[in-house]
């Protein structure tokens, strides 16, 4: 297999300054709707990039759970690698790889922790098994084997067999407050369209085109 020979043309569309909304959140919601309408699996999947104390970046796939004027929301174990890294450096980047539509969105900003009230409201909406899994997993910690994890899950399931499952103290969420948002649309001959929004001190946004 010659990886250098794997290529294709991008020809599904274009992106001009006249095409997009002046507000990048509105534009993002439009594109997200397109992905949902196209029935692409995991439309809310995004890469979350954080940086450790040693300067080493790390990435993982997380599901977007809310988006609005204030930013992009996801939830996690507060003892996970990403949460610990955000505690020391709250700079963060998100990436939405909607390559089946020949699109991608890149978000750069900072993360702020959600209130307990916001987290509790979302946690209560999760399927019961997902709530139990949150209790059972010490995210990012080593474990001897999968059966050990499943044993912990069954132990937690028995513990909370009756009634509502309480919010774990170690479980929370973050809102990513965007400072830059880039929309990328694939173009023929690798002449892609890239429009980058940048937040201004008065919270307005400017738009500039980037070279592909």
N, C-alpha and C positions, 0 to 999 in steps of 0.2 A: 504493500500500500504506500503510495506516494502522497503524503498529506499536502504537499505543495500544489498538487493537481486538483484538489477538491475546492471547487469554487462555483459560484452561480451569479447571475445578474439580479439586481434589485430593481424591480419595476412596478411595484404595487401603487406607488403614489409619489407625491411631492409635498413639500411644506414651505409655505411662504409666510412672510410677515402678515399678509392680509388674511391668511387662513386661521390664525390663532387668536385666542382671546387675550385681552390685555392683562388678565389675571392668570398666573400660571396654575393656580389650584383649579380654577374653572376649566382650563385647558386639559389638565391632568384628568379630571373627572370625565371629560368628553372621551379621551382616549381609553380610559378604564372601561367606560361603557361599551366602546367598540370591541374591546377584548372580551368582555362578558357576553355581548351579543354574538360574537364569533364562536362562542362555546369552546374557547381555548382552555385546557385544563389549568387549574390553579392560577386564575387571572390575578390574584392578589399576591402571588409569590414575589418576593424581592430579596436581593442580596443586601445584607447589612454589613458594612465594613467599619471596624473600630481599630484602635491602635493601643497596644500594650505599653506599659511603663518603659520597656526597653526600646520602643520605637517600631516594633514589629507589627505590621498590619495583620488582621485576621478577618475572615469573611465567613458568613453562613447564610442559609436561606431561611427567611422568616415570613410569616403571613401578615400583610397589612390588615389591620382590624378597623381602622377609621381614618378618614381624611376630611379636612375642612380648613377654614381660614387660618386656624391656629397651627396646623401642621399634620404630620403623618404619625399614626399611633400603632404601636405593637406591644405585645406582652411577653414576659419572660420570667424565669427564676432569677431573683436578684442576687443569687450566689453563682450564677453562670459566668462564663468567661467574658461575654459581651457586657454584662452588667458591671462586673468588676473593672473592666477596662474603661467603661463610661464614667465610673466613679472617679477615676484619675484623670481622664481626658474626655470631655463630653462632645468633642468634635466627632462627627459621624457622616457617613455617606450611604445612600441607598441607590440601588440600581434595579430597574424593572426591565427584564429581558423579553420583550414581546416580539421575538424574532419572527414568529409565524406571520405577523402583520408587517414585518420589516421595520419595526419600530423599537426604540428603547428610550427610557427616561432615566436621567441621572439627577440625584438630589444631594446637595451638600448643605450641611447645617450643623446645629448643635442639638443635643438631646437633653430634655428635662424630664424628671421623674413625675409620673402621674400621682394624683392624690389617692389616698386609701379608698375614698368614696367612689372614685371613677373605676378603680381596679375591682372593688367588691361588686359593683354593678355588672361589670363585664364577666367576672368569674362566675356569678350566679347564672349567667345566660349560657354557659358552656355545657355541653353534654356531661352527664354524671361521670362517665368513664374518663373524660378529659380532666375533670376536677380531681378524680382519684389519682390519675397519672401525675398531676402536678405535685401532689403530696408524696408520691412514691419515688420520684426521680430527684436526685441531687445533681442537677444538670451540670455537665462538664466534668464531674468527678469520675475517677476510674472505678470500674466494677469488674468482678472476676469473670462473670458469665451472664448470658441473658436470663438463664433460669433464676439467678439471684435477684434480678430486677423484677421478674414476674412473681417471685415469692414475696417481695416487698409490696407489690401491687395487690396481691391477694390478702396480705396482712392488713393493708390500709382499707381495702374493700370491706373486710369483716369489721374493722374498727368503726367505720362509718356506715354500717348496714342500715341504720335507722336514721331518719330525719335528714336535714340539710347538711351539706358538707361545708365546713367553715373555710374562710379564706386563709391560706397559709401566710404566716408573717413574712416568709421569704419569697413571696410571689408578688410581682408588680408589673408595671408597664412604663413605657417612655413615649413622649411626644417629640418627634423630630421637627424642630422649627427651621424651615428652609431659608437659606441665604442665597442659594443659586439653584435653579432647576433648568436642566437642558433637555430639549425634545429633539430626538434624532429620527429621521426618516430616510430609509435606504434609497439610493439613487443609482441610475444606470452609470456604468463605467467607473464605479466607486466615487461618483460625485454626489455624495450624500448631503442632505439638508440638515443643518444643525442650528437650532435657535436656542439661545441661552438667556434666561431671565436672571436679573440680579436685583436683590432687594436694596432699596435706598434707605438712608437714615430716617425718612418720613414714612417708611413702610410701603411706599409705592414701588413699582417694578419697572426696570428698563429692559429692553430686548435688543440683543445684538446677534448677528449671524456669525457663525464660526466656520472656518475652512474645514473641509472634511478630512 
